[in-house]
Amino acid sequence: MSVLGITVKWLGHASFQIRVDGKVIYIDPYEGTYEEKADLILVTHSHFDHCDTSKISKIRKGDTVIVAPEDCARKIGGEVKSLKAGESLEVDGVKVTAVEAYNYKRFRSPGVPFHPKGLGVGYVLEVEGKRIYHAGDTDFIPEMKNLKNIDLALVPSGGTYTMDNPEAAEAVLAFKPKKVMPMHRWDTDPEEFKREVESKSDVEVVILNPGEELTL
């Protein structure tokens, strides 16, 4: 196991850099500064603020493994792996499992959700005995209740296109990770989310500013 543990840096919006044992992993690279090349890139769905092809091109190297849904993979080009919910792959000791992420109560127009089921995913990463869940853009969906033994959950809480603070808190209380970090926050108050979660559970809420990091 790495002496330094696992470092999770919030880059802003839904963008994260995870560093472990010399490997660099990015999830939804869009906001923030990207100086280090990627060993693994995970993209949750094809919206421009998640599937940013310019950022992906900047951090991609010859042996970078990219995992993205098919419509995003077509935008990226080259070799890209796609996982449907329930499917897994392992990359250099990092197990990646896709899970459901979708809207059923937030709509672009009548009957048309912002994030239809089947087009986007969340991911559970298993590395060095830890499980990290990136929820993607999603409502509180029934499948979240099946999440087990999550060490760190990264959940959207900004509302409009995803869960808002109360709904994100409800979701977290349903699967009780050890730690949770709100993301995709827009201009909402993360302290509201923190109060709701910590008053009703032992889950630790971690609030970061863009560029700050947490070590697991």
C-alpha positions as CSV (number, residue, x, y, z in Angstrom):
1,M,0.0,0.0,0.0
2,S,1.2,3.5,-0.8
3,V,2.8,5.3,2.2
4,L,1.2,8.5,1.1
5,G,-2.3,7.0,0.7
6,I,-4.8,8.2,-1.8
7,T,-5.0,12.0,-2.6
8,V,-8.3,13.3,-3.9
9,K,-8.2,16.9,-5.3
10,W,-11.3,18.8,-6.2
11,L,-10.6,20.8,-9.3
12,G,-14.1,22.4,-9.4
13,H,-17.5,21.4,-10.7
14,A,-17.5,17.6,-11.1
15,S,-13.8,17.4,-11.9
16,F,-11.4,15.5,-9.7
17,Q,-7.8,14.4,-9.7
18,I,-6.9,11.2,-7.7
19,R,-3.3,10.3,-7.1
20,V,-2.3,6.9,-5.7
21,D,0.9,5.0,-5.9
22,G,2.3,7.1,-8.6
23,K,-0.8,6.9,-10.8
24,V,-2.8,9.9,-11.8
25,I,-6.6,9.5,-12.4
26,Y,-8.9,12.2,-13.6
27,I,-12.7,12.2,-13.4
28,D,-14.7,14.5,-15.6
29,P,-11.8,16.8,-16.4
30,Y,-13.2,20.3,-17.1
31,E,-12.6,22.9,-14.5
32,G,-9.2,23.5,-12.9
33,T,-5.6,23.3,-13.9
34,Y,-4.2,20.2,-15.6
35,E,-0.4,20.0,-15.4
36,E,0.0,16.2,-15.0
37,K,-0.6,13.6,-17.6
38,A,-3.2,11.0,-16.9
39,D,-2.9,7.2,-16.5
40,L,-6.7,6.9,-16.3
41,I,-9.5,9.2,-17.3
42,L,-13.1,8.5,-16.4
43,V,-16.0,10.5,-18.0
44,T,-19.5,10.2,-16.7
45,H,-21.5,11.5,-19.6
46,S,-21.3,13.6,-22.8
47,H,-22.3,17.1,-21.7
48,F,-19.5,19.6,-22.4
49,D,-18.8,20.3,-18.7
50,H,-18.0,16.7,-18.2
51,C,-16.7,15.4,-21.6
52,D,-14.3,18.3,-22.3
53,T,-12.3,17.0,-25.3
54,S,-9.7,19.8,-25.1
55,K,-8.9,19.0,-21.5
56,I,-8.8,15.3,-22.3
57,S,-6.4,15.9,-25.2
58,K,-4.1,17.9,-23.0
59,I,-3.7,15.2,-20.3
60,R,-3.9,12.2,-22.6
61,K,-0.6,10.3,-23.3
62,G,0.2,7.3,-25.4
63,D,-0.9,4.7,-22.8
64,T,-3.7,6.6,-21.0
65,V,-6.8,4.5,-20.5
66,I,-10.0,6.4,-21.1
67,V,-13.4,5.2,-20.0
68,A,-16.5,7.1,-21.2
69,P,-20.0,6.4,-22.4
70,E,-20.3,5.7,-26.1
71,D,-21.6,9.2,-27.2
72,C,-18.7,10.8,-25.3
73,A,-16.3,8.3,-26.6
74,R,-17.2,9.3,-30.2
75,K,-16.4,12.9,-29.4
76,I,-13.0,12.0,-27.8
77,G,-11.8,9.7,-30.6
78,G,-9.2,7.1,-30.6
79,E,-9.3,4.1,-28.2
80,V,-11.9,4.6,-25.5
81,K,-13.5,2.0,-23.4
82,S,-17.2,2.2,-22.5
83,L,-18.9,0.6,-19.5
84,K,-22.6,0.2,-18.9
85,A,-24.0,0.2,-15.4
86,G,-22.9,-3.0,-13.6
87,E,-19.8,-3.6,-15.8
88,S,-16.3,-3.4,-14.5
89,L,-12.7,-3.3,-15.7
90,E,-9.3,-3.2,-14.0
91,V,-6.5,-0.8,-14.9
92,D,-3.1,-1.3,-13.2
93,G,-4.6,-2.3,-9.9
94,V,-7.6,0.1,-10.0
95,K,-11.0,-1.6,-10.4
96,V,-13.6,0.6,-12.0
97,T,-17.3,-0.3,-11.9
98,A,-19.9,1.8,-13.7
99,V,-23.2,2.4,-11.8
100,E,-26.5,4.1,-12.7
101,A,-26.8,7.9,-12.9
102,Y,-29.9,9.6,-14.3
103,N,-32.7,12.0,-13.8
104,Y,-36.3,10.9,-13.3
105,K,-37.7,14.1,-11.8
106,R,-35.7,16.9,-13.6
107,F,-36.6,17.6,-17.1
108,R,-35.3,19.6,-20.1
109,S,-38.8,19.7,-21.6
110,P,-41.9,17.6,-20.7
111,G,-40.9,14.0,-20.6
112,V,-37.3,14.6,-21.5
113,P,-34.9,14.4,-18.5
114,F,-31.7,16.3,-18.5
115,H,-29.8,13.0,-18.0
116,P,-31.8,10.1,-19.4
117,K,-31.3,6.6,-18.0
118,G,-28.7,4.7,-20.0
119,L,-26.7,7.6,-21.4
120,G,-24.6,8.4,-18.4
121,V,-23.0,6.6,-15.5
122,G,-21.4,7.1,-12.1
123,Y,-18.3,5.1,-11.1
124,V,-17.0,3.2,-8.1
125,L,-13.2,3.0,-7.9
126,E,-11.6,0.3,-5.8
127,V,-7.9,1.0,-5.1
128,E,-5.7,0.0,-2.2
129,G,-8.6,-1.3,-0.2
130,K,-10.6,1.9,-0.5
131,R,-13.9,2.5,-2.4
132,I,-14.5,5.9,-4.0
133,Y,-17.9,6.7,-5.6
134,H,-18.4,9.5,-8.1
135,A,-22.1,9.8,-8.6
136,G,-22.1,11.7,-12.0
137,D,-25.1,13.9,-12.7
138,T,-28.1,12.3,-11.1
139,D,-31.1,12.4,-9.0
140,F,-31.4,10.3,-5.8
141,I,-32.1,7.1,-7.6
142,P,-33.2,3.7,-6.1
143,E,-29.9,2.1,-7.2
144,M,-28.0,4.2,-4.7
145,K,-29.4,2.1,-1.9
146,N,-27.3,-0.8,-3.3
147,L,-24.0,1.0,-2.7
148,K,-22.0,-0.7,0.1
149,N,-18.8,0.1,2.0
150,I,-18.1,3.5,0.3
151,D,-15.1,5.2,1.9
152,L,-15.6,8.5,0.0
153,A,-18.7,9.6,-2.0
154,L,-18.5,12.5,-4.4
155,V,-22.1,13.7,-4.9
156,P,-23.7,16.6,-6.9
157,S,-25.7,19.0,-4.8
158,G,-26.4,22.1,-6.9
159,G,-29.9,21.3,-8.0
160,T,-31.6,22.1,-11.4
161,Y,-29.7,19.3,-13.3
162,T,-28.9,17.1,-10.3
163,M,-29.8,16.6,-6.7
164,D,-30.0,19.7,-4.5
165,N,-28.7,19.9,-1.0
166,P,-31.8,18.2,0.7
167,E,-32.0,15.4,-1.9
168,A,-28.2,14.8,-1.8
169,A,-28.4,14.5,1.9
170,E,-31.3,12.1,1.7
171,A,-29.2,10.0,-0.8
172,V,-26.2,9.9,1.4
173,L,-28.2,8.9,4.4
174,A,-29.5,5.9,2.3
175,F,-26.1,4.4,1.7
176,K,-24.0,6.0,4.5
177,P,-20.4,6.3,3.1
178,K,-17.7,7.0,5.6
179,K,-17.0,10.5,4.1
180,V,-18.9,12.5,1.5
181,M,-17.9,15.6,-0.5
182,P,-20.5,17.8,-2.2
183,M,-19.6,18.8,-5.8
184,H,-21.4,20.3,-8.9
185,R,-22.5,22.8,-6.3
186,W,-23.1,25.9,-8.4
187,D,-23.9,28.7,-5.9
188,T,-25.6,26.6,-3.2
189,D,-24.4,26.5,0.4
190,P,-22.5,23.3,1.1
191,E,-22.9,24.0,4.9
192,E,-26.6,23.3,4.5
193,F,-25.8,19.8,3.1
194,K,-23.3,19.3,5.9
195,R,-25.7,20.2,8.7
196,E,-28.4,17.9,7.3
197,V,-26.1,14.9,6.9
198,E,-24.1,15.2,10.1
199,S,-27.1,15.8,12.3
200,K,-28.6,12.5,11.2
201,S,-25.6,10.2,10.8
202,D,-22.0,9.5,11.5
203,V,-21.1,10.4,7.9
204,E,-18.3,12.9,7.8
205,V,-18.9,15.8,5.3
206,V,-15.8,17.2,3.7
207,I,-16.1,20.6,2.1
208,L,-13.3,21.7,-0.2
209,N,-12.6,24.8,-2.3
210,P,-11.3,24.1,-5.8
211,G,-7.7,23.1,-5.8
212,E,-7.9,21.7,-2.2
213,E,-7.3,18.0,-1.5
214,L,-8.2,15.2,0.9
215,T,-6.0,12.3,1.7
216,L,-7.6,8.9,2.5
